[in-house]
């Protein structure tokens, strides 16, 4: 029997969602407690490979970087997340969807475990 | 004998460098050919865990997202890369260094293989 691990093949391009916004906190462990439930929900988003949560208390900024397996899922998530942040009163949200360049990203170990 | 895989432990925080800028290309396979040598050089940067290369021909933007094992390496790389891009005539470079929130990023599979 042959088991195919599609995530290890990268035959289709992957898509990166990049979000950041001004934030007065919470940061660190308080941030982790405040958004733990949301993180479990995000882990189940359609097409999500992974998300890294980003924070910079000194600069007053926070955000996230996400890898998605399809462009449609990436854009749909960005639209949904931007609306959610706006509903919480977050302003000046900067969101981008990028294609991941597979050949270059492989050289720099970015797709070793995608 | 005990072998310690420090990268799998995440006892120290990781640092994300986020860079993007307006770009008229090259994109896709031409981009991969143009920057293959640079990618091999970046793969050897001090403290680099991985880099994902990002591109959006429709929006006319490109960039990169990097994971580093120390804040000092992250900031030093951002300074160096920004100077390199500027020397090539790239303007409006947007660069950020963020701490990765470990607890939340673990929930969303972002540190499974960091």
Interface residues (C-beta under 8 A of the other chain):
Chain A: X16 X18 X20 X27 X28 X29 X31 X32 X35 X36 X39 X40 X42 X43 X48 X49 X50 X51 X52 X53 X54 X55 X56 X59 X61 X62 X63 X65 X67 X96 X97 X98 X99 X100 X101 X102 X103 X104 X105 X107 X108 X109 X110 X111 X112 X113
Chain B: X16 X18 X20 X27 X28 X29 X31 X32 X35 X36 X39 X40 X42 X43 X48 X49 X50 X51 X52 X53 X54 X55 X56 X59 X61 X62 X63 X65 X67 X96 X97 X98 X99 X100 X101 X102 X103 X104 X105 X107 X108 X109 X110 X111 X112 X113
